[in-house]
Amino acid sequence: MNRRERATRLAWRGAAAALAILTAFFLVRGCAFMPWNARGGKAAIRVTVCADFGKETLKDASLEVRESSSAMEALRAVAEVETAYGGGFIQAVDGIASQYEGGAGRKKDWFFYVNGQMADVGAGAYEVREGDWLVFDFHSWEYAMFTPALAGCFPEPFVHGYAGAPERVTVACARGSIEEGERVAGFLASRTRAPCGVVELDAEWRPGTGEYAVLVGTWEELAANDMAREACESRARAGMFAYWDGGEIRLLDGDGKPAGSAGGSAGLAQCLGLRLGEGASALVLAGSDAAGLRALLDHLLDEDLREPRPVPAVVVFAGGNTVFLPAEGS
């Protein structure tokens, strides 16, 4: 055998060995890296497309997607989408486009929420997870540039959180509302995988980072907490559409203008701004009095009465009537 034949034979042996190793690799790994066998299973999610802070539902669908899918891909499964800024952000959905071009026109745009919390990334960058409720709402930002949380999605985000389940859930209740606080904690503990506890609220209490908090009590009690009082005083910055004035709840429309009040016994569910889990916010469940607080909890904690909607706030009256905020303009 000459030198050339020997080199050829060695080359063939090397190629055969490499092929055998490659074949064994794919057999062991199950061809995991092939595009038709991408890692991850399916995730069951809900996609809601709406307008004017959840007032008008345009699309609402439950579907299964790949766990690694983006929120943008999930939206494209139910609607026609136009994008901006490199394809990661939404410009238009089903022909409804951003109305702000930097001039004096009305400021309306698409906002993206995950389980009731405003996303901190574009829809193209958020990877969906099992149980996520994705909300795409087209609304004005004349009054508040951001409305960070949708209290009407309760019991979200305490169940699935944002980009993963909460680290822990804490119900901070006023001294006169311990029983009501324990009722809320029991309800949430039965639905979330996170540890859920009850603490007594004082003036300086604030949630820690990673802690999803609920404040429970009458507003007279909760107003003693610095975080709750300061947020109410800066309602536009916090994206709030109701505030307490004495024993009454003052209602605002989508432009932040007065739209009536809720007197008598009533309860208000509303977040204080920012996403839960960031150490500076909480869902507030407050009553004008004990009867108003009970009416609110009866509504939110009853599967038959509760109507989860992607709205910023909910008012419940002792007689059972419910108002979703922002209110209709006067």
C-alpha positions as CSV (number, residue, x, y, z in Angstrom):
1,M,0.0,0.0,0.0
2,N,1.5,3.3,-1.0
3,R,1.5,6.5,1.0
4,R,-1.5,8.0,-0.9
5,E,-3.7,5.0,-0.3
6,R,-2.8,4.9,3.4
7,A,-3.8,8.5,3.8
8,T,-7.1,8.0,2.0
9,R,-7.9,5.0,4.2
10,L,-7.1,6.9,7.4
11,A,-9.3,9.8,6.2
12,W,-12.2,7.4,5.6
13,R,-11.8,5.8,9.0
14,G,-11.7,9.3,10.6
15,A,-14.9,10.3,8.8
16,A,-16.6,7.0,9.8
17,A,-15.6,7.5,13.5
18,A,-16.9,11.1,13.5
19,L,-20.2,10.0,11.9
20,A,-20.6,7.3,14.6
21,I,-20.0,9.8,17.4
22,L,-22.4,12.3,15.8
23,T,-25.1,9.5,15.4
24,A,-24.7,8.4,19.0
25,F,-24.9,12.0,20.2
26,F,-28.3,12.6,18.5
27,L,-29.6,9.2,19.6
28,V,-28.8,10.0,23.3
29,R,-30.0,13.6,23.2
30,G,-33.1,12.8,21.1
31,C,-32.2,15.3,18.4
32,A,-32.9,18.0,21.0
33,F,-31.2,20.7,19.0
34,M,-33.1,20.1,15.8
35,P,-35.7,22.9,15.1
36,W,-38.6,20.5,15.1
37,N,-37.7,19.3,18.6
38,A,-37.0,22.6,20.3
39,R,-36.6,22.5,24.0
40,G,-39.7,23.1,26.2
41,G,-43.3,22.1,26.1
42,K,-46.5,24.0,25.7
43,A,-47.8,26.8,27.9
44,A,-51.5,27.5,28.3
45,I,-52.1,31.3,28.3
46,R,-54.8,33.9,27.8
47,V,-54.5,36.8,25.4
48,T,-56.8,39.8,25.7
49,V,-56.8,42.7,23.3
50,C,-58.8,45.7,24.6
51,A,-59.2,49.5,24.5
52,D,-59.7,52.3,27.0
53,F,-58.4,50.6,30.1
54,G,-60.3,47.3,29.5
55,K,-63.6,49.1,28.7
56,E,-63.9,47.5,25.2
57,T,-62.8,43.9,24.6
58,L,-61.6,43.5,21.0
59,K,-60.1,39.9,21.3
60,D,-60.1,37.4,24.1
61,A,-58.6,34.0,23.5
62,S,-57.2,31.0,25.5
63,L,-54.5,29.2,23.6
64,E,-51.4,27.0,23.8
65,V,-48.0,28.2,22.7
66,R,-44.5,27.0,23.0
67,E,-43.0,27.9,26.4
68,S,-40.2,29.9,24.7
69,S,-42.6,31.9,22.6
70,S,-42.6,35.7,23.0
71,A,-45.7,37.7,23.9
72,M,-45.5,39.2,20.4
73,E,-45.8,35.7,18.9
74,A,-48.8,35.0,21.1
75,L,-50.5,38.3,20.0
76,R,-49.8,37.5,16.4
77,A,-51.7,34.2,16.9
78,V,-54.9,36.1,17.5
79,A,-54.5,39.5,15.7
80,E,-52.8,41.3,12.9
81,V,-49.8,43.2,14.3
82,E,-47.6,46.0,13.1
83,T,-44.4,46.7,15.0
84,A,-41.9,49.5,15.6
85,Y,-38.4,49.9,17.0
86,G,-36.9,46.9,15.4
87,G,-40.0,44.7,15.8
88,G,-40.0,44.4,19.5
89,F,-42.8,47.0,20.2
90,I,-46.3,47.3,19.0
91,Q,-47.3,50.0,16.6
92,A,-50.8,48.8,15.6
93,V,-53.1,45.8,16.3
94,D,-55.8,45.0,13.7
95,G,-55.4,48.4,12.2
96,I,-55.6,50.4,15.4
97,A,-52.4,52.4,15.5
98,S,-50.6,54.7,17.9
99,Q,-52.0,58.2,17.6
100,Y,-49.0,60.1,19.0
101,E,-46.5,61.4,16.5
102,G,-44.8,64.0,18.8
103,G,-47.2,66.9,17.9
104,A,-50.2,68.3,19.7
105,G,-52.4,65.3,18.9
106,R,-54.1,63.1,21.4
107,K,-51.7,60.6,23.1
108,K,-53.0,57.1,22.7
109,D,-50.9,54.0,22.4
110,W,-50.7,50.2,23.0
111,F,-49.7,49.1,26.5
112,F,-48.7,45.6,27.4
113,Y,-49.5,43.9,30.7
114,V,-48.6,40.4,32.1
115,N,-51.0,39.2,34.8
116,G,-52.2,42.7,35.5
117,Q,-48.7,44.2,35.7
118,M,-47.2,46.5,33.0
119,A,-44.2,44.9,31.3
120,D,-40.8,46.5,31.5
121,V,-39.8,45.1,28.1
122,G,-41.4,45.0,24.7
123,A,-43.8,42.3,23.7
124,G,-41.0,40.8,21.5
125,A,-38.7,40.3,24.5
126,Y,-41.1,38.8,27.0
127,E,-41.1,35.0,27.1
128,V,-44.5,33.6,28.1
129,R,-45.0,31.2,30.9
130,E,-47.7,28.7,31.9
131,G,-50.8,30.5,33.1
132,D,-49.9,34.0,31.9
133,W,-52.7,36.4,31.1
134,L,-51.3,38.8,28.4
135,V,-53.3,42.0,28.1
136,F,-52.7,44.5,25.2
137,D,-54.7,47.7,25.9
138,F,-55.0,50.7,23.7
139,H,-55.5,53.8,25.9
140,S,-54.8,57.4,26.4
141,W,-51.8,58.5,28.4
142,E,-52.7,62.2,28.7
143,Y,-53.4,62.0,32.4
144,A,-50.9,59.4,33.5
145,M,-48.0,58.3,31.4
146,F,-48.1,54.9,33.0
147,T,-50.7,52.9,34.7
148,P,-48.5,50.2,36.1
149,A,-51.1,47.7,37.5
150,L,-54.6,46.5,36.7
151,A,-56.3,45.7,40.0
152,G,-59.3,44.2,38.1
153,C,-57.2,41.2,37.2
154,F,-57.3,39.9,40.8
155,P,-56.3,37.3,41.9
156,E,-53.5,38.0,39.5
157,P,-50.6,38.8,39.8
158,F,-50.5,36.9,43.1
159,V,-51.0,33.5,41.3
160,H,-48.5,33.7,38.4
161,G,-46.6,36.9,39.1
162,Y,-44.6,38.7,36.5
163,A,-42.0,36.7,34.6
164,G,-42.5,33.9,37.2
165,A,-44.4,33.2,40.4
166,P,-44.0,35.6,43.3
167,E,-41.3,34.9,45.9
168,R,-43.7,35.5,48.7
169,V,-47.1,37.1,49.4
170,T,-47.9,39.3,52.4
171,V,-51.2,40.6,53.6
172,A,-50.6,43.7,55.7
173,C,-53.8,44.5,57.6
174,A,-54.8,47.3,60.0
175,R,-55.3,46.4,63.6
176,G,-59.0,46.6,63.3
177,S,-59.2,44.4,60.2
178,I,-57.2,41.3,61.3
179,E,-60.1,39.0,60.5
180,E,-60.5,40.4,57.0
181,G,-56.8,40.2,56.4
182,E,-56.7,36.6,57.4
183,R,-59.6,36.0,55.0
184,V,-57.7,37.5,52.1
185,A,-54.5,35.5,53.0
186,G,-56.4,32.3,53.2
187,F,-57.9,32.9,49.7
188,L,-54.5,33.7,48.2
189,A,-52.7,30.8,49.9
190,S,-55.0,28.4,48.2
191,R,-54.1,29.7,44.8
192,T,-50.4,30.7,44.9
193,R,-47.4,28.5,45.3
194,A,-45.6,31.3,47.2
195,P,-45.5,31.5,51.0
196,C,-48.3,33.7,52.2
197,G,-48.4,35.4,55.6
198,V,-50.2,38.1,57.5
199,V,-48.6,41.1,59.3
200,E,-50.0,44.0,61.2
201,L,-49.7,47.3,59.3
202,D,-48.0,50.3,60.8
203,A,-47.0,53.7,59.5
204,E,-43.6,52.7,58.2
205,W,-44.4,49.3,56.8
206,R,-43.4,48.6,53.2
207,P,-43.0,45.4,51.2
208,G,-39.5,44.1,50.5
209,T,-38.1,43.4,47.1
210,G,-39.8,40.3,45.6
211,E,-42.7,40.6,48.0
212,Y,-46.2,40.9,46.6
213,A,-48.3,42.8,49.1
214,V,-51.9,43.5,49.9
215,L,-53.1,46.2,52.3
216,V,-56.5,45.5,54.0
217,G,-58.6,47.8,56.1
218,T,-60.8,50.8,56.1
219,W,-59.2,53.8,54.4
220,E,-59.1,55.7,57.8
221,E,-56.9,52.9,59.1
222,L,-54.7,52.5,56.0
223,A,-54.1,56.3,55.5
224,A,-51.8,56.1,58.6
225,N,-49.4,54.1,56.4
226,D,-46.9,56.4,54.7
227,M,-46.7,54.5,51.5
228,A,-50.5,54.4,51.0
229,R,-51.0,58.0,51.8
230,E,-48.2,59.3,49.6
231,A,-49.4,57.3,46.6
232,C,-52.9,58.7,47.0
233,E,-51.5,62.2,47.1
234,S,-49.5,61.6,43.8
235,R,-52.3,59.7,42.0
236,A,-51.4,60.9,38.5
237,R,-47.8,59.7,38.8
238,A,-49.1,56.4,40.2
239,G,-51.7,56.0,37.4
240,M,-54.6,55.9,39.9
241,F,-58.2,56.6,38.9
242,A,-59.8,57.0,42.3
243,Y,-58.8,58.5,45.6
244,W,-60.1,59.0,49.1
245,D,-61.5,62.3,50.2
246,G,-62.6,61.9,53.8
247,G,-65.0,58.9,53.8
248,E,-65.8,59.1,50.1
249,I,-64.2,57.7,47.0
250,R,-63.6,60.3,44.3
251,L,-63.8,58.8,40.8
252,L,-61.8,59.9,37.8
253,D,-62.3,59.3,34.1
254,G,-59.7,58.2,31.6
255,D,-58.3,61.8,31.3
256,G,-58.0,62.1,35.1
257,K,-61.0,64.5,35.3
258,P,-63.6,64.2,38.2
259,A,-66.4,61.8,37.3
260,G,-68.5,61.6,40.5
261,S,-68.0,60.0,43.8
262,A,-68.9,56.8,45.7
263,G,-70.5,57.8,49.0
264,G,-72.0,55.5,51.7
265,S,-70.5,52.1,52.4
266,A,-68.2,51.1,49.5
267,G,-64.9,49.4,48.9
268,L,-62.0,50.2,46.5
269,A,-59.4,47.8,45.0
270,Q,-56.5,49.7,43.4
271,C,-52.7,49.4,43.3
272,L,-50.4,52.1,44.5
273,G,-48.3,52.4,41.4
274,L,-45.3,50.5,40.2
275,R,-45.3,46.7,39.8
276,L,-45.9,44.5,42.8
277,G,-42.7,42.9,43.9
278,E,-40.5,46.0,43.5
279,G,-40.6,47.0,47.1
280,A,-42.7,50.2,46.7
281,S,-46.2,49.1,45.9
282,A,-49.2,47.1,47.0
283,L,-52.7,46.2,46.1
284,V,-55.0,48.2,48.4
285,L,-58.3,46.7,49.5
286,A,-59.9,49.5,51.4
287,G,-63.4,50.3,52.6
288,S,-65.1,53.5,53.6
289,D,-66.2,51.6,56.7
290,A,-66.3,48.0,57.8
291,A,-69.4,47.3,55.7
292,G,-67.8,48.7,52.6
293,L,-64.7,46.5,53.2
294,R,-66.8,43.4,53.6
295,A,-68.7,44.1,50.4
296,L,-65.4,44.5,48.5
297,L,-64.0,41.2,49.9
298,D,-67.3,39.4,49.3
299,H,-67.0,40.4,45.6
300,L,-63.3,39.7,45.1
301,L,-63.1,36.4,47.0
302,D,-66.3,34.8,45.6
303,E,-65.8,32.8,42.4
304,D,-69.4,33.4,41.3
305,L,-69.3,37.2,41.9
306,R,-65.8,38.1,40.8
307,E,-65.4,39.3,37.3
308,P,-61.7,39.6,36.5
309,R,-61.3,42.4,34.0
310,P,-58.1,44.3,32.9
311,V,-59.1,47.6,34.6
312,P,-57.0,49.7,36.9
313,A,-59.5,49.8,39.8
314,V,-62.8,48.4,41.1
315,V,-65.4,50.0,43.4
316,V,-68.0,47.7,45.1
317,F,-71.0,49.1,47.0
318,A,-72.5,47.4,50.0
319,G,-75.6,46.8,48.0
320,G,-73.6,44.7,45.5
321,N,-73.3,47.2,42.6
322,T,-69.9,47.4,41.0
323,V,-68.1,50.2,39.1
324,F,-65.0,49.6,37.0
325,L,-62.5,52.4,36.7
326,P,-61.7,54.7,35.1
327,A,-65.2,56.0,35.2
328,E,-67.2,57.4,32.3
329,G,-66.6,61.1,31.8
330,S,-69.1,63.6,33.2
